[in-house]
Amino acid sequence: MPTGGVLPKARILLIGQVGVGKSSFVQSASLALGSSYQTMPGSAQYKSHQVKDTDGTALKFILSECRGLEPVGSGGIRTEDVANILKGHVGVSFQFKALQPGHNGKGFKRNPLLADKVHCLVYVLEAATVGDISQSLQKKIKAIQEQADELGIPELVLLTKVDEACPAVQEKVTEIYWSKSISEKTQLVAELLDIPISHILPVKNHPRSRSDPSIDILVLTALYRMLHSADSFLEDLN
């Protein structure tokens, strides 16, 4: 879908269960950039954040988050509706629980713009619990991966709370680069999701409302990879 040379803001979707660090990453990215962010109208299942520069100017990317990995009965949403998000069909008033998958009722955008679509998909997992991923969760992730692959959307994994998975990293964040435990966790995720190790981004989110240079490096590196992937996707379409 050519865009006529005008590219929209990069839309990055963070998808994961409650408490894995999706919102914390948004806050950490904002702190690392020395900026702020505004949460747009949405729902508990799906919402978006506009990160702003120090002068209040909106930056050229949007961080969205989705509770797409829980079971439907536990607050998660259907795989079909995750696909609708990826395709840009989900508007502000879309009711995940009230609507059936693929239903084109209220809040459903029949003809979404490129700006409505997701340009980079990021699975958010906790480093300490990746070994406990259930078969049902693996199955749901695989189904979402198939949808993203079909659409050509680049996929990454954000491996959060690395300090809880390794005592050395908890003591000193920079130990992450030499941590055998984190390396093993990364390898495990790569095998479980059949995704390249280079696409797995370990981070520690800011525990407080002030910046830490060691954490900033991890967060900004992850954000750069997301933006680079999204920009490459958009450039290919153009």
C-alpha positions in Angstrom: 0.0 0.0 0.0 2.0 3.0 -1.2 1.7 6.1 1.0 2.8 8.7 -1.6 6.0 9.5 0.3 4.2 10.6 3.5 4.8 8.0 6.3 2.5 7.9 9.3 3.7 7.8 12.9 5.2 4.4 13.8 2.6 2.4 15.8 4.2 -0.2 18.1 2.0 -2.7 19.8 3.1 -4.2 23.1 1.1 -7.4 23.8 1.3 -9.3 27.0 -0.5 -10.4 30.2 -1.3 -8.1 33.1 1.7 -7.1 35.2 4.4 -8.1 32.8 5.6 -4.5 32.4 3.9 -3.0 29.3 2.8 0.2 30.9 6.0 0.4 32.9 8.0 0.2 29.6 6.0 3.2 28.3 6.9 5.1 31.4 10.5 4.0 31.3 10.9 5.0 27.7 9.4 8.4 28.5 11.8 8.9 31.4 14.8 7.8 29.4 13.9 10.3 26.7 13.4 13.0 29.3 9.9 13.5 27.9 6.2 12.8 28.9 3.4 10.9 27.4 -0.4 11.2 27.0 -2.7 8.2 27.2 -5.4 8.3 24.5 -9.0 7.1 25.0 -9.2 3.4 25.0 -10.1 0.4 27.1 -8.5 -2.0 29.7 -7.9 -4.4 26.8 -6.3 -1.9 24.4 -5.0 1.6 24.7 -2.4 3.8 23.1 0.1 6.4 24.4 1.5 9.4 22.6 5.0 10.2 23.7 5.9 13.9 23.7 9.1 15.9 23.5 10.3 18.1 26.3 8.4 21.1 24.6 5.2 19.1 24.4 5.5 18.2 20.7 4.2 14.8 19.8 7.0 12.4 18.7 6.7 10.4 15.5 5.6 7.1 17.2 2.8 5.7 19.3 3.2 3.0 21.9 0.0 0.9 22.2 -0.6 -2.0 24.6 -2.9 -4.9 24.5 -4.0 -7.6 27.0 -4.0 -10.2 24.3 -2.3 -13.1 26.0 -4.6 -13.9 28.9 -7.4 -16.4 28.4 -10.6 -14.6 27.1 -12.4 -15.4 30.3 -9.6 -13.7 32.4 -9.6 -10.3 30.7 -7.8 -11.3 27.5 -9.2 -10.8 24.0 -9.7 -13.2 21.2 -6.9 -13.9 18.7 -9.3 -12.8 16.0 -9.6 -9.4 17.7 -5.8 -9.1 18.0 -5.7 -9.6 14.3 -8.2 -6.7 14.0 -5.9 -4.5 16.0 -3.0 -5.4 13.8 -5.0 -4.6 10.7 -6.2 -1.3 12.1 -9.9 -2.1 12.4 -10.1 -1.4 16.1 -11.3 2.1 17.0 -11.7 3.9 20.3 -15.2 2.7 21.0 -14.6 -1.0 20.0 -16.1 -3.3 22.7 -14.0 -6.5 22.8 -16.3 -8.4 25.1 -19.6 -7.3 23.5 -18.6 -8.0 19.9 -18.0 -11.3 18.2 -14.7 -11.8 16.4 -14.6 -9.9 13.1 -18.0 -8.2 13.8 -18.1 -4.8 12.1 -20.3 -3.0 14.6 -19.5 0.1 16.7 -15.9 1.1 16.8 -14.9 -1.2 13.9 -13.0 0.6 11.2 -14.0 -1.0 7.9 -11.4 0.9 5.8 -8.5 1.6 8.1 -5.7 3.9 7.1 -2.0 2.8 7.3 -1.7 5.0 10.4 -4.3 2.9 12.1 -2.4 -0.3 11.6 0.3 -1.8 13.7 3.8 -1.5 12.3 5.8 -3.5 14.8 4.5 -6.2 17.2 6.2 -6.7 20.5 5.5 -9.7 22.8 6.1 -8.7 26.4 7.3 -11.6 28.7 8.8 -11.7 32.2 12.3 -13.1 32.3 11.8 -14.9 35.5 8.7 -16.8 34.4 9.4 -17.7 30.7 10.1 -21.3 31.8 6.6 -21.5 33.1 4.8 -20.5 29.8 1.9 -22.9 29.4 1.1 -24.8 26.2 -2.1 -22.8 25.9 -0.2 -19.5 26.0 2.3 -20.8 23.5 -0.5 -21.8 21.2 -2.1 -18.4 21.4 1.2 -16.6 20.7 1.8 -18.9 17.7 -1.7 -18.0 16.4 -0.9 -14.3 16.7 2.5 -14.9 15.1 0.8 -16.4 12.1 -1.4 -13.4 11.8 1.5 -11.0 12.0 3.6 -13.1 9.5 0.7 -13.0 7.1 0.6 -9.2 7.3 4.4 -8.9 7.1 4.6 -7.1 10.5 8.0 -7.3 12.2 8.0 -9.1 15.6 10.2 -8.6 18.6 10.2 -9.9 22.2 10.6 -7.5 25.2 12.0 -9.6 28.1 11.2 -7.6 31.2 12.1 -7.7 34.9 15.6 -9.1 34.2 16.7 -8.2 37.7 14.2 -10.7 39.1 15.7 -13.5 37.0 19.3 -12.9 38.0 20.7 -11.9 41.4 23.8 -10.4 39.8 21.7 -8.2 37.5 19.6 -7.2 40.5 22.7 -6.0 42.2 24.1 -4.3 39.2 22.1 -3.8 36.0 25.2 -3.7 33.7 25.8 -7.4 34.7 23.1 -8.2 32.2 25.7 -8.3 29.4 27.6 -11.2 31.1 24.7 -13.0 32.9 24.5 -16.7 32.1 21.0 -16.8 33.5 19.7 -14.0 31.2 21.4 -15.7 28.3 19.7 -18.9 29.1 16.3 -17.2 29.4 16.8 -15.5 26.0 17.7 -18.8 24.4 14.6 -20.4 25.9 12.3 -17.7 24.5 14.0 -18.0 21.1 13.2 -21.8 21.1 9.7 -21.5 22.5 8.6 -18.8 20.0 10.9 -19.8 17.1 12.2 -16.2 17.0 15.9 -15.1 16.5 17.8 -14.3 19.6 18.6 -10.9 18.1 14.9 -10.1 18.2 14.7 -10.5 22.0 15.3 -7.4 24.0 16.0 -7.7 27.7 15.1 -4.7 29.9 14.6 -3.5 33.4 11.9 -0.9 33.8 12.4 2.1 36.0 11.1 1.3 39.5 10.8 4.9 40.4 9.9 8.1 38.6 13.5 9.1 38.0 15.9 8.1 35.3 18.9 5.7 35.8 21.6 5.7 33.0 22.2 2.0 33.2 18.5 1.3 32.8 18.1 4.0 30.2 20.6 2.3 27.9 18.6 -1.0 27.9 15.2 0.8 27.4 16.4 3.1 24.7 18.2 0.2 22.9 14.9 -1.7 22.9 12.9 1.3 21.8 15.4 2.0 18.9 15.0 -1.6 17.7 11.2 -1.2 17.8 11.3 2.1 15.9 13.9 0.7 13.4 11.7 -2.3 12.7 8.5 -0.2 12.3 10.3 2.3 10.0 11.7 -0.5 7.8 8.2 -1.9 7.5 6.7 1.4 6.5 9.5 2.2 4.1 9.0 -1.2 2.4 5.3 -0.3 1.9 6.3 3.1 0.5 
